[in-house]
Amino acid sequence: MYRISELAREVGLSRSTLLYYEKLGLIKGQRQLNGYRVYTNGDLQRLKLLLQLQAGGLSLKECLACLDAKVDRQLLEERLATLETEIAQKVQAKVLLSSLLGMDSMRSWHQAMDKQAPDAHFDWLLKQGFTEKQALKLRWLSQDMNVHDQYIGEFDAVFNGLERLGPGSAADTLRAWGKLPDSNGAVLEIGCGKGISTQVLAHHTRGSILAIDNDELTLCVAKLNLAAQQLSEPVRFVCASMTQLPFDSAKFDVVWAEGSAYIMGVEKALKYWRRFLKSTGFIVFSDLVWFTDEPSTKAKMYWSTQYPDMQTVEYRIEQIKRLDFEIIDHFSLSQEAWDNYLQPLKAKLMEHATGTIDTIVLSDLKDEIDIHDNYLGEYGYQFFITKLKR
Ligand SMILES: C[S@@+](CC[C@H](N)C(=O)[O-])C[C@H]1O[C@@H](n2cnc3c(N)ncnc32)[C@H](O)[C@@H]1O
């Protein structure tokens, strides 16, 4: 037998709550000769059950109905579904907190956030003290901010000495260039990397090229490459971010972006870059796209984290038109373009297999190669030659 104060202590509820429950008929005190009310073990057990049902999200009324054996299955199923969602959210919140403390990897969180709320995620990274360049690189590499410095250093070490940072070939660059009406305009090349395409453009232009990249070291290599080919004449290099271009508007005839628009997002890039074009200007860019509406699960899963905004060619075309550009032409990059990127990368990975590079970097690059080896063809790179609508 329990007095009300003892019962209150056992279940962690106040006296007044118990009296209220008694009024509702959940528990039934028996008045003793000395005037005190006492409660049985049965009362205690009903209270414990009630608390558990309440913790499951049931209202007091629903709990009482349940305790009286009138179980409403549909209601319980609904509560169960809600509970499962809440548990999943809590698990995610737990992973986030432990990741922020460096106890867990934040990679999947970053990837999910970048997909669901790219702008908010990006702003948040800046608030964590990352520069715009670092934050974009995290996005570019689909990485976790906790492994930032080491990962990026080692990633750069693998690519050091490799000409191409993505697929491309001189023939494809030239094919796209040939779609432009003349070759004497002012070209703004964005994300020029080591200047491989810049060399092709420099060979064929009768105008000028302003090539930008936000990586000083990469730009130095680009300058040396151009100088070695005696192609420096029409080219000027500027270290700048594609998201904050230090140029006057309406200055260029062509914006050229091979494998770089995705870094800030194709839609954002087209909307922002257009202001630097003359009214008759062109944007020529290449982007990773799906060639099928029904890709294999593995490929789909891989790219959903590595490039969440990857789209079909048809989608990109509609998007380009919606943004007030005409499509002059579009075509898929050749096998040669992929070989130029993948063959040296594979050789470099072999070299590093027994070296000091962290296994995460190597295994990430191996995963990428594995996906290309098995699923390239379901997706690929597409060149889009677009012109501002009048
Ligand atoms: C995949 S590579 C493509 C390089 C080159 N266009 C090519 O096809 O070989 C992307 C390039 O964009 C540069 N990049 C990344 N973020 C950038 C930014 N915010 N502004 C300018 N360049 C950026 C990288 O340094 C890198 O050189």
The ligand as a MOL file (V3000), in Angstrom:
LIG
                    3D

  0  0  0     0  0            999 V3000
M  V30 BEGIN CTAB
M  V30 COUNTS 27 29 0 0 0
M  V30 BEGIN ATOM
M  V30 1 C 37.3450 20.1860 -62.3090 0
M  V30 2 S 38.4560 21.4890 -62.4210 0 CHG=1
M  V30 3 C 38.3260 21.9420 -64.1170 0
M  V30 4 C 39.5520 22.5990 -64.6250 0
M  V30 5 C 39.6080 22.8940 -66.1300 0
M  V30 6 N 38.5570 23.7530 -66.5810 0
M  V30 7 C 39.6180 21.6050 -66.9020 0
M  V30 8 O 38.6630 21.3180 -67.6110 0
M  V30 9 O 40.6140 20.9020 -66.8090 0 CHG=-1
M  V30 10 C 37.6920 22.7990 -61.5500 0
M  V30 11 C 38.5600 24.0380 -61.4290 0
M  V30 12 O 37.7850 25.0500 -60.8040 0
M  V30 13 C 38.6060 25.7170 -59.8660 0
M  V30 14 N 37.7280 26.3310 -58.8590 0
M  V30 15 C 37.1340 25.7620 -57.7880 0
M  V30 16 N 36.4060 26.6620 -57.1230 0
M  V30 17 C 36.5470 27.8280 -57.7880 0
M  V30 18 C 36.0580 29.1470 -57.5800 0
M  V30 19 N 35.2620 29.4260 -56.5770 0
M  V30 20 N 36.3990 30.1090 -58.4470 0
M  V30 21 C 37.2270 29.8440 -59.4810 0
M  V30 22 N 37.7240 28.6220 -59.7270 0
M  V30 23 C 37.3920 27.6240 -58.8910 0
M  V30 24 C 39.4980 24.6460 -59.2990 0
M  V30 25 O 40.6700 25.2150 -58.7260 0
M  V30 26 C 39.7850 23.8360 -60.5450 0
M  V30 27 O 40.9260 24.3230 -61.2030 0
M  V30 END ATOM
M  V30 BEGIN BOND
M  V30 1 1 1 2
M  V30 2 1 2 3
M  V30 3 1 2 10
M  V30 4 1 3 4
M  V30 5 1 4 5
M  V30 6 1 5 6
M  V30 7 1 5 7
M  V30 8 2 7 8
M  V30 9 1 7 9
M  V30 10 1 10 11
M  V30 11 1 11 12
M  V30 12 1 11 26
M  V30 13 1 12 13
M  V30 14 1 13 14
M  V30 15 1 13 24
M  V30 16 1 14 15
M  V30 17 1 14 23
M  V30 18 2 15 16
M  V30 19 1 16 17
M  V30 20 1 17 18
M  V30 21 2 17 23
M  V30 22 1 18 19
M  V30 23 2 18 20
M  V30 24 1 20 21
M  V30 25 2 21 22
M  V30 26 1 22 23
M  V30 27 1 24 25
M  V30 28 1 24 26
M  V30 29 1 26 27
M  V30 END BOND
M  V30 END CTAB
M  END
